[in-house]
Amino acid sequence: MEEKRRRKKHNHFKIQNKPFRATNLISTQASLLFSVNSVEFLHMMHGKDNPVNILIIYDEPSVVESLKMIFLIKDYNVLSARNAKQGMELISPDINIIFLGFRIHDLNIINAIHEIKKLNPNIPIILFSAYENNQFIADLKNAGAYEFLCMPFMMEQAYELIYKAIDFQEKHKKEG
C-alpha cells in the first residue's frame, strides 16, 4: 500500500530497475497501441495464412538477434543471413521486406541493391546503420533502397517502416 501511495504521489516508478515517469508510460502506451493497430491492419491485409516475412542481412550477430526479437514481438516471420551471399540465396517471392545493414564486410551495397531488385523488383529494402551520410543515403535510395533507418532506433520506427513498406509493396503488386 505504501508503495502505491509513493508511486502515485511522485508520478514515477521503476521498470526493470530504471526510473520511469508516468508521462513516458502514457506516450509509450499510445505508441504501442498505434503499433498494435497497424500490425492488426497488416494481419487483416495479409491474413494469418499470409504473414509478413522479413529477411535480415547483416554480419553482426547481436544486432541481428535484437532485430529478430523486435520483429518476433509482432509475430513476423524472420529469416537472417550473416553475409551477402547467404542473403541472396534466401531471397524468394515469399519475402516481403529486406532489412539490409549497409556496413557488411563482403558487400558492395549498391551492387547488392541492384542484385536484389533483379530477383524481386518490388521488394522494399530497408537499409540500417549507425552511420548516417545524407548524400550516400540519397544515392542508395536512387539505386532502389526503400528507406534508411539510423541505429539506434525505437521499435515503433521499425514497425512503422514495415507497415509503410508492406503498403508500398501491395500498391506495386496491384499496379503490376
N, CA, C and O of each residue as an XYZ file, in Angstrom:
704
protein
N       0.826     -1.183      0.000
C       0.000      0.000      0.000
C       0.876      1.255      0.000
O       0.626      2.208     -0.739
N       1.905      1.232      0.846
C       2.839      2.350      0.927
C       3.491      2.602     -0.437
O       3.653      3.753     -0.841
N       3.868      1.523     -1.152
C       4.498      1.636     -2.472
C       3.567      2.327     -3.461
O       4.007      3.191     -4.220
N       2.286      1.959     -3.465
C       1.318      2.572     -4.369
C       1.195      4.065     -4.104
O       1.194      4.867     -5.038
N       1.092      4.437     -2.834
C       0.979      5.855     -2.492
C       2.203      6.626     -2.972
O       2.088      7.714     -3.537
N       3.359      6.052     -2.740
C       4.582      6.734     -3.147
C       4.634      6.921     -4.655
O       4.990      7.997     -5.134
N       4.281      5.877     -5.414
C       4.272      5.978     -6.873
C       3.299      7.041     -7.338
O       3.623      7.877     -8.181
N       2.105      6.997     -6.776
C       1.073      7.931     -7.206
C       1.466      9.359     -6.853
O       1.294     10.272     -7.660
N       1.989      9.549     -5.661
C       2.365     10.869     -5.208
C       3.476     11.460     -6.081
O       3.411     12.630     -6.458
N       4.481     10.666     -6.398
C       5.625     11.175     -7.157
C       5.463     11.007     -8.670
O       6.290     11.502     -9.436
N       4.422     10.323     -9.099
C       4.129     10.170    -10.520
C       5.265      9.479    -11.293
O       5.453      9.732    -12.483
N       6.013      8.612    -10.612
C       7.033      7.821    -11.290
C       7.230      6.506    -10.543
O       6.829      6.368     -9.387
N       7.838      5.569    -11.201
C       8.091      4.264    -10.625
C       9.214      3.623    -11.409
O       9.782      4.243    -12.308
N       9.535      2.395    -11.079
C      10.646      1.726    -11.757
C      10.138      0.579    -12.614
O       9.255     -0.183    -12.221
N      10.729      0.484    -13.798
C      10.517     -0.662    -14.678
C      11.907     -1.212    -14.956
O      12.791     -0.494    -15.423
N      12.086     -2.462    -14.671
C      13.387     -3.113    -14.798
C      14.477     -2.294    -14.100
O      15.560     -2.079    -14.643
N      14.159     -1.845    -12.881
C      15.083     -1.088    -12.037
C      15.541      0.242    -12.622
O      16.579      0.764    -12.215
N      14.783      0.807    -13.577
C      15.105      2.114    -14.142
C      13.946      3.059    -13.855
O      12.787      2.665    -13.984
N      14.235      4.297    -13.468
C      13.154      5.255    -13.213
C      12.325      5.483    -14.475
O      12.858      5.553    -15.582
N      11.038      5.595    -14.287
C      10.143      5.743    -15.427
C       9.010      6.654    -15.001
O       8.301      6.337    -14.046
N       8.817      7.765    -15.670
C       7.747      8.696    -15.324
C       6.445      8.273    -15.975
O       6.443      7.676    -17.052
N       5.344      8.581    -15.321
C       4.028      8.195    -15.837
C       3.755      8.823    -17.192
O       3.083      8.209    -18.021
N       4.255     10.029    -17.444
C       4.031     10.656    -18.753
C       4.701      9.830    -19.847
O       4.167      9.709    -20.950
N       5.874      9.259    -19.545
C       6.536      8.376    -20.510
C       5.691      7.139    -20.762
O       5.582      6.669    -21.894
N       5.100      6.622    -19.710
C       4.278      5.428    -19.838
C       3.085      5.698    -20.754
O       2.744      4.874    -21.603
N       2.458      6.854    -20.574
C       1.298      7.188    -21.408
C       1.700      7.278    -22.870
O       1.024      6.714    -23.731
N       2.800      7.984    -23.169
C       3.206      8.096    -24.571
C       3.648      6.739    -25.110
O       3.412      6.440    -26.280
N       4.287      5.909    -24.276
C       4.682      4.572    -24.708
C       3.448      3.732    -25.000
O       3.406      3.013    -25.998
N       2.439      3.819    -24.129
C       1.212      3.063    -24.367
C       0.548      3.514    -25.662
O       0.056      2.678    -26.421
N       0.524      4.810    -25.929
C      -0.082      5.305    -27.167
C       0.697      4.794    -28.371
O       0.099      4.385    -29.367
N       2.028      4.814    -28.291
C       2.842      4.308    -29.402
C       2.604      2.826    -29.613
O       2.469      2.365    -30.746
N       2.553      2.077    -28.508
C       2.320      0.642    -28.637
C       0.936      0.372    -29.197
O       0.759     -0.539    -30.007
N      -0.055      1.160    -28.771
C      -1.404      0.997    -29.305
C      -1.402      1.242    -30.801
O      -2.020      0.494    -31.559
N      -0.700      2.302    -31.234
C      -0.615      2.578    -32.660
C       0.064      1.415    -33.380
O      -0.403      0.980    -34.432
N       1.164      0.910    -32.819
C       1.879     -0.198    -33.444
C       1.005     -1.438    -33.527
O       0.976     -2.116    -34.554
N       0.293     -1.733    -32.450
C      -0.576     -2.907    -32.455
C      -1.658     -2.751    -33.510
O      -1.951     -3.690    -34.250
N      -2.255     -1.558    -33.580
C      -3.306     -1.354    -34.567
C      -2.781     -1.482    -35.992
O      -3.461     -2.060    -36.841
N      -1.594     -0.960    -36.277
C      -1.057     -1.084    -37.632
C      -0.715     -2.540    -37.937
O      -0.872     -2.988    -39.073
N      -0.253     -3.276    -36.937
C       0.030     -4.698    -37.149
C      -1.267     -5.465    -37.373
O      -1.329     -6.343    -38.232
N      -2.312     -5.134    -36.597
C      -3.600     -5.781    -36.826
C      -4.084     -5.498    -38.249
O      -4.655     -6.370    -38.903
N      -3.853     -4.283    -38.715
C      -4.224     -3.943    -40.082
C      -3.429     -4.797    -41.076
O      -3.981     -5.278    -42.066
N      -2.132     -4.981    -40.808
C      -1.322     -5.837    -41.683
C      -1.860     -7.257    -41.702
O      -1.909     -7.895    -42.753
N      -2.269     -7.758    -40.519
C      -2.830     -9.110    -40.470
C      -4.138     -9.175    -41.252
O      -4.422    -10.183    -41.898
N      -4.930     -8.116    -41.199
C      -6.171     -8.103    -41.984
C      -5.843     -8.089    -43.470
O      -6.486     -8.773    -44.266
N      -4.819     -7.288    -43.841
C      -4.427     -7.194    -45.241
C      -3.843     -8.519    -45.731
O      -4.194     -9.015    -46.802
N      -2.951     -9.072    -44.927
C      -2.248    -10.280    -45.329
C      -2.954    -11.545    -44.875
O      -2.813    -12.598    -45.499
N      -3.698    -11.449    -43.811
C      -4.340    -12.625    -43.250
C      -3.328    -13.449    -42.479
O      -2.126    -13.363    -42.731
N      -3.804    -14.232    -41.557
C      -2.889    -15.052    -40.747
C      -2.227    -16.123    -41.603
O      -1.145    -16.604    -41.266
N      -2.872    -16.505    -42.722
C      -2.279    -17.507    -43.606
C      -1.198    -16.908    -44.502
O      -0.445    -17.642    -45.143
N      -1.120    -15.591    -44.549
C      -0.146    -14.900    -45.385
C       0.620    -13.895    -44.527
O       0.418    -12.689    -44.667
N       1.499    -14.375    -43.636
C       2.172    -13.484    -42.685
C       3.223    -12.599    -43.347
O       3.583    -12.797    -44.507
N       3.700    -11.634    -42.596
C       4.782    -10.768    -43.054
C       6.098    -11.514    -42.853
O       6.405    -11.972    -41.752
N       6.865    -11.627    -43.923
C       8.146    -12.337    -43.901
C       9.277    -11.345    -44.117
O       9.326    -10.649    -45.132
N      10.178    -11.289    -43.155
C      11.279    -10.335    -43.189
C      12.605    -11.079    -43.267
O      12.819    -12.067    -42.565
N      13.489    -10.593    -44.130
C      14.847    -11.121    -44.226
C      15.801    -10.055    -43.718
O      15.780     -8.920    -44.193
N      16.635    -10.414    -42.757
C      17.663     -9.524    -42.228
C      19.007    -10.005    -42.764
O      19.371    -11.170    -42.598
N      19.737     -9.102    -43.405
C      21.077     -9.432    -43.896
C      22.055     -8.500    -43.188
O      22.089     -7.296    -43.441
N      22.851     -9.091    -42.289
C      23.839     -8.303    -41.550
C      24.838     -9.252    -40.909
O      24.499    -10.387    -40.574
N      26.069     -8.786    -40.738
C      27.120     -9.670    -40.245
C      27.408     -9.543    -38.750
O      28.335    -10.183    -38.253
N      26.645     -8.742    -38.031
C      26.842     -8.594    -36.586
C      25.748     -9.360    -35.850
O      24.606     -8.902    -35.812
N      26.072    -10.532    -35.255
C      25.053    -11.386    -34.638
C      24.187    -10.705    -33.577
O      22.986    -10.965    -33.511
N      24.772     -9.842    -32.749
C      23.981     -9.205    -31.690
C      22.918     -8.274    -32.275
O      21.810     -8.192    -31.746
N      23.243     -7.582    -33.345
C      22.268     -6.692    -33.997
C      21.166     -7.525    -34.644
O      19.987     -7.186    -34.542
N      21.545     -8.603    -35.302
C      20.555     -9.484    -35.943
C      19.602    -10.051    -34.897
O      18.390    -10.066    -35.108
N      20.134    -10.513    -33.785
C      19.279    -11.077    -32.729
C      18.351    -10.028    -32.137
O      17.196    -10.324    -31.832
N      18.844     -8.810    -31.971
C      17.988     -7.727    -31.468
C      16.849     -7.438    -32.433
O      15.700     -7.289    -32.017
N      17.164     -7.358    -33.709
C      16.121     -7.123    -34.717
C      15.111     -8.270    -34.736
O      13.905     -8.044    -34.830
N      15.611     -9.491    -34.648
C      14.703    -10.646    -34.618
C      13.717    -10.535    -33.463
O      12.517    -10.746    -33.638
N      14.231    -10.201    -32.279
C      13.352    -10.082    -31.112
C      12.300     -8.999    -31.324
O      11.133     -9.187    -30.980
N      12.711     -7.871    -31.887
C      11.766     -6.783    -32.152
C      10.675     -7.252    -33.108
O       9.499     -6.959    -32.891
N      11.046     -7.972    -34.154
C      10.074     -8.399    -35.164
C       9.210     -9.553    -34.677
O       8.039     -9.652    -35.044
N       9.775    -10.417    -33.862
C       9.001    -11.549    -33.343
C       7.923    -11.097    -32.362
O       6.918    -11.786    -32.194
N       8.116     -9.955    -31.714
C       7.083     -9.401    -30.840
C       5.780     -9.226    -31.614
O       4.697     -9.416    -31.061
N       5.883     -8.867    -32.876
C       4.706     -8.631    -33.723
C       4.323     -9.857    -34.551
O       3.503     -9.759    -35.464
N       4.910    -11.000    -34.237
C       4.622    -12.262    -34.937
C       5.015    -12.248    -36.410
O       4.413    -12.951    -37.222
N       6.022    -11.450    -36.755
C       6.540    -11.502    -38.121
C       7.419    -12.736    -38.238
O       8.059    -13.144    -37.269
N       7.450    -13.321    -39.411
C       8.390    -14.407    -39.680
C       9.722    -13.769    -40.056
O       9.765    -12.850    -40.875
N      10.795    -14.249    -39.465
C      12.099    -13.624    -39.676
C      13.122    -14.663    -40.103
O      13.287    -15.700    -39.461
N      13.804    -14.362    -41.199
C      14.967    -15.128    -41.644
C      16.166    -14.208    -41.525
O      16.023    -12.987    -41.593
N      17.344    -14.780    -41.350
C      18.523    -13.926    -41.288
C      19.685    -14.581    -42.017
O      19.771    -15.802    -42.143
N      20.569    -13.721    -42.489
C      21.780    -14.164    -43.170
C      22.933    -13.330    -42.638
O      22.786    -12.135    -42.384
N      24.084    -13.977    -42.471
C      25.251    -13.276    -41.918
C      26.152    -12.669    -42.976
O      27.099    -11.953    -42.653
N      25.860    -12.953    -44.247
C      26.666    -12.349    -45.304
C      25.805    -12.185    -46.551
O      24.696    -12.714    -46.630
N      26.327    -11.453    -47.511
C      25.569    -11.126    -48.714
C      25.220    -12.371    -49.530
O      24.098    -12.497    -50.019
N      26.160    -13.273    -49.678
C      25.912    -14.483    -50.472
C      24.764    -15.300    -49.873
O      23.850    -15.712    -50.588
N      24.817    -15.529    -48.570
C      23.761    -16.279    -47.895
C      22.420    -15.536    -48.019
O      21.377    -16.158    -48.220
N      22.457    -14.220    -47.899
C      21.241    -13.411    -48.016
C      20.609    -13.535    -49.389
O      19.390    -13.664    -49.505
N      21.426    -13.498    -50.429
C      20.912    -13.611    -51.801
C      20.252    -14.971    -52.025
O      19.275    -15.076    -52.767
N      20.781    -16.001    -51.389
C      20.206    -17.341    -51.525
C      18.843    -17.455    -50.845
O      18.030    -18.297    -51.227
N      18.588    -16.621    -49.846
C      17.326    -16.676    -49.108
C      16.205    -15.825    -49.722
O      15.044    -15.942    -49.330
N      16.558    -14.983    -50.671
C      15.535    -14.125    -51.286
C      14.603    -14.975    -52.130
O      15.035    -15.755    -52.980
N      13.320    -14.805    -51.875
C      12.291    -15.533    -52.616
C      11.067    -14.637    -52.734
O      10.999    -13.587    -52.096
N      10.097    -15.048    -53.550
C       8.857    -14.252    -53.657
C       8.081    -14.163    -52.341
O       7.232    -13.286    -52.182
N       8.366    -15.063    -51.399
C       7.667    -15.041    -50.110
C       8.184    -13.956    -49.169
O       7.507    -13.605    -48.203
N       9.366    -13.426    -49.438
C       9.936    -12.382    -48.580
C       9.239    -11.064    -48.910
O       9.163    -10.661    -50.071
N       8.723    -10.388    -47.854
C       8.034     -9.115    -48.040
C       8.959     -7.918    -47.917
O       8.780     -6.921    -48.617
N       9.948     -8.005    -47.033
C      10.832     -6.876    -46.743
C      12.227     -7.401    -46.443
O      12.398     -8.459    -45.838
N      13.215     -6.635    -46.879
C      14.595     -6.958    -46.531
C      15.157     -5.819    -45.688
O      15.100     -4.654    -46.080
N      15.697     -6.170    -44.530
C      16.466     -5.235    -43.716
C      17.921     -5.549    -43.997
O      18.401     -6.644    -43.703
N      18.621     -4.581    -44.568
C      19.989     -4.792    -45.036
C      20.931     -3.807    -44.351
O      20.800     -2.593    -44.512
N      21.879     -4.339    -43.590
C      22.898     -3.486    -42.978
C      23.842     -3.006    -44.051
O      24.311     -3.804    -44.863
N      24.133     -1.711    -44.073
C      24.956     -1.275    -45.191
C      26.439     -1.204    -44.882
O      27.203     -0.611    -45.644
N      26.842     -1.783    -43.805
C      28.271     -1.906    -43.499
C      28.625     -3.377    -43.293
O      29.066     -3.772    -42.214
N      28.429     -4.178    -44.328
C      28.772     -5.598    -44.282
C      30.092     -5.769    -45.026
O      30.270     -5.233    -46.120
N      31.010     -6.514    -44.432
C      32.373     -6.582    -44.977
C      32.482     -7.170    -46.379
O      33.395     -6.797    -47.115
N      31.595     -8.070    -46.775
C      31.730     -8.703    -48.093
C      30.738     -8.138    -49.115
O      30.349     -8.828    -50.057
N      30.333     -6.877    -48.920
C      29.215     -6.375    -49.700
C      29.476     -4.986    -50.267
O      29.864     -4.066    -49.547
N      29.255     -4.853    -51.568
C      29.141     -3.540    -52.186
C      27.647     -3.243    -52.167
O      26.883     -3.867    -52.904
N      27.230     -2.312    -51.346
C      25.814     -2.111    -51.064
C      24.995     -1.745    -52.301
O      23.871     -2.224    -52.452
N      25.527     -0.916    -53.177
C      24.769     -0.527    -54.377
C      24.614     -1.724    -55.309
O      23.539     -1.931    -55.871
N      25.665     -2.510    -55.479
C      25.546     -3.730    -56.286
C      24.536     -4.695    -55.671
O      23.763     -5.334    -56.385
N      24.547     -4.796    -54.349
C      23.606     -5.690    -53.666
C      22.161     -5.259    -53.911
O      21.296     -6.095    -54.170
N      21.904     -3.962    -53.829
C      20.547     -3.459    -54.090
C      20.123     -3.817    -55.513
O      19.003     -4.278    -55.733
N      21.010     -3.606    -56.471
C      20.699     -3.946    -57.869
C      20.425     -5.439    -58.034
O      19.494     -5.824    -58.742
N      21.230     -6.282    -57.385
C      21.032     -7.740    -57.470
C      19.703     -8.166    -56.845
O      18.992     -9.011    -57.388
N      19.380     -7.570    -55.697
C      18.112     -7.885    -55.044
C      16.952     -7.479    -55.940
O      15.987     -8.229    -56.088
N      17.039     -6.308    -56.533
C      15.956     -5.811    -57.399
C      15.813     -6.659    -58.667
O      14.719     -6.754    -59.222
N      16.908     -7.277    -59.131
C      16.805     -8.206    -60.260
C      15.996     -9.438    -59.866
O      15.201     -9.950    -60.655
N      16.209     -9.907    -58.633
C      15.498    -11.092    -58.141
C      14.036    -10.792    -57.819
O      13.158    -11.619    -58.066
N      13.780     -9.609    -57.270
C      12.426     -9.226    -56.874
C      12.323     -7.699    -56.939
O      12.663     -7.014    -55.974
N      11.854     -7.165    -58.071
C      11.862     -5.707    -58.262
C      10.978     -4.923    -57.292
O      11.225     -3.739    -57.066
N       9.967     -5.548    -56.721
C       9.043     -4.817    -55.846
C       9.336     -4.957    -54.364
O       8.589     -4.436    -53.536
N      10.393     -5.641    -54.019
C      10.667     -5.856    -52.590
C      11.263     -4.591    -51.965
O      12.254     -4.059    -52.466
N      10.666     -4.113    -50.880
C      11.238     -2.957    -50.190
C      12.510     -3.359    -49.436
O      12.526     -4.342    -48.696
N      13.562     -2.584    -49.639
C      14.828     -2.810    -48.947
C      15.012     -1.664    -47.965
O      15.125     -0.504    -48.360
N      15.039     -1.999    -46.690
C      15.262     -1.004    -45.649
C      16.703     -1.160    -45.182
O      17.083     -2.191    -44.627
N      17.485     -0.134    -45.412
C      18.883     -0.146    -45.004
C      19.000      0.363    -43.578
O      18.240      1.236    -43.157
N      19.951     -0.183    -42.841
C      20.169      0.314    -41.491
C      21.647      0.368    -41.179
O      22.433     -0.459    -41.641
N      22.007      1.366    -40.380
C      23.392      1.545    -39.974
C      23.440      2.584    -38.859
O      22.506      3.365    -38.678
N      24.526      2.579    -38.127
C      24.748      3.609    -37.112
C      25.391      4.848    -37.734
O      25.502      5.890    -37.088
N      25.808      4.728    -38.981
C      26.472      5.831    -39.678
C      25.492      6.461    -40.657
O      24.882      5.776    -41.479
N      25.354      7.764    -40.556
C      24.387      8.463    -41.400
C      25.115      9.479    -42.267
O      25.765     10.394    -41.762
N      24.997      9.306    -43.580
C      25.578     10.225    -44.549
C      24.475     10.526    -45.549
O      24.125      9.672    -46.363
N      23.926     11.729    -45.497
C      22.748     12.063    -46.298
C      22.953     11.869    -47.797
O      22.051     11.384    -48.480
N      24.111     12.236    -48.319
C      24.350     12.075    -49.753
C      24.399     10.595    -50.135
O      23.841     10.191    -51.155
N      25.069      9.797    -49.312
C      25.162      8.365    -49.598
C      23.787      7.704    -49.486
O      23.448      6.830    -50.285
N      22.999      8.121    -48.497
C      21.643      7.587    -48.344
C      20.806      7.932    -49.564
O      20.046      7.093    -50.049
N      20.933      9.151    -50.066
C      20.201      9.547    -51.283
C      20.632      8.683    -52.466
O      19.796      8.267    -53.268
N      21.931      8.411    -52.578
C      22.426      7.544    -53.658
C      21.851      6.130    -53.536
O      21.489      5.508    -54.535
N      21.772      5.632    -52.298
C      21.226      4.291    -52.077
C      19.733      4.233    -52.426
O      19.265      3.249    -53.000
N      19.002      5.274    -52.084
C      17.577      5.322    -52.445
C      17.410      5.408    -53.956
O      16.502      4.790    -54.513
N      18.272      6.165    -54.626
C      18.235      6.231    -56.093
C      18.559      4.874    -56.713
O      18.078      4.561    -57.802
N      19.360      4.077    -56.037
C      19.712      2.737    -56.523
C      18.576      1.743    -56.307
O      18.591      0.656    -56.884
N      17.581      2.108    -55.473
C      16.437      1.222    -55.288
C      16.098      0.880    -53.848
O      15.160      0.123    -53.599
N      16.851      1.428    -52.889
C      16.515      1.181    -51.481
C      15.213      1.912    -51.156
O      14.953      2.999    -51.672
N      14.415      1.310    -50.309
C      13.137      1.906    -49.920
C      13.325      3.004    -48.881
O      12.784      4.101    -49.022
N      14.096      2.703    -47.836
C      14.250      3.655    -46.739
C      15.520      3.337    -45.959
O      16.110      2.267    -46.113
N      15.926      4.276    -45.128
C      17.105      4.128    -44.281
C      16.689      4.302    -42.830
O      15.906      5.195    -42.503
N      17.210      3.453    -41.967
C      16.919      3.505    -40.535
C      18.248      3.650    -39.798
O      19.110      2.775    -39.883
N      18.408      4.757    -39.077
C      19.656      5.012    -38.355
C      19.582      4.383    -36.965
O      18.635      4.626    -36.218
N      20.580      3.578    -36.625
C      20.646      2.958    -35.311
C      21.308      3.912    -34.329
O      22.205      4.653    -34.731
N      20.917      3.929    -33.087
C      19.821      3.138    -32.525
C      18.480      3.747    -32.905
O      18.387      4.947    -33.164
N      17.458      2.930    -32.936
C      16.131      3.406    -33.298
C      15.105      2.806    -32.353
O      15.371      1.816    -31.671
N      13.942      3.413    -32.321
C      12.840      2.926    -31.495
C      12.129      1.803    -32.250
O      12.059      1.818    -33.479
N      11.612      0.847    -31.517
C      10.880     -0.263    -32.144
C       9.752      0.277    -33.012
O       9.499     -0.241    -34.099
N       9.077      1.315    -32.533
C       7.948      1.870    -33.268
C       8.362      2.378    -34.640
O       7.589      2.302    -35.595
N       9.602      2.904    -34.740
C      10.101      3.359    -36.039
C      10.200      2.178    -37.006
O       9.812      2.288    -38.169
N      10.711      1.071    -36.528
C      10.836     -0.119    -37.375
C       9.458     -0.631    -37.767
O       9.235     -0.982    -38.925
N       8.523     -0.679    -36.808
C       7.170     -1.166    -37.120
C       6.487     -0.265    -38.147
O       5.824     -0.749    -39.064
N       6.655      1.039    -37.988
C       6.041      1.978    -38.932
C       6.632      1.802    -40.332
O       5.904      1.846    -41.324
N       7.938      1.604    -40.411
C       8.564      1.362    -41.718
C       8.066      0.068    -42.343
O       7.848      0.003    -43.553
N       7.887     -0.948    -41.531
C       7.369     -2.218    -42.044
C       5.958     -2.006    -42.591
O       5.634     -2.466    -43.686
N       5.137     -1.318    -41.832
C       3.761     -1.034    -42.259
C       3.767     -0.298    -43.607
O       3.050     -0.682    -44.532
N       4.575      0.756    -43.709
C       4.643      1.540    -44.949
C       5.213      0.710    -46.100
O       4.750      0.818    -47.235
N       6.208     -0.111    -45.807
C       6.824     -0.933    -46.854
C       5.840     -1.973    -47.394
O       5.805     -2.230    -48.598
N       5.051     -2.565    -46.514
C       4.041     -3.540    -46.963
C       2.996     -2.839    -47.810
O       2.576     -3.365    -48.841
N       2.572     -1.659    -47.385
C       1.608     -0.875    -48.150
C       2.176     -0.544    -49.537
O       1.482     -0.660    -50.547
N       3.448     -0.130    -49.568
C       4.144      0.164    -50.820
C       4.166     -1.070    -51.727
O       3.892     -0.981    -52.924
N       4.494     -2.209    -51.139
C       4.575     -3.448    -51.912
C       3.201     -3.839    -52.458
O       3.090     -4.263    -53.608
N       2.168     -3.700    -51.652
C       0.810     -4.041    -52.092
C       0.386     -3.155    -53.258
O      -0.216     -3.641    -54.216
N       0.690     -1.865    -53.188
C       0.351     -0.938    -54.282
C       1.050     -1.346    -55.570
O       0.447     -1.317    -56.642
N       2.325     -1.727    -55.467
C       3.062     -2.132    -56.669
C       2.586     -3.449    -57.238
O       2.655     -3.663    -58.449
N       2.098     -4.341    -56.378
C       1.534     -5.602    -56.876
C       0.270     -5.343    -57.682
O       0.050     -5.959    -58.725
N      -0.567     -4.419    -57.187
C      -1.815     -4.093    -57.881
C      -1.546     -3.411    -59.214
O      -2.250     -3.652    -60.194
N      -0.519     -2.555    -59.250
C      -0.170     -1.841    -60.477
C       0.460     -2.777    -61.512
O       0.261     -2.619    -62.716
N       1.220     -3.751    -61.017
C       1.976     -4.638    -61.916
C       1.205     -5.805    -62.284
O       1.689     -6.653    -63.034
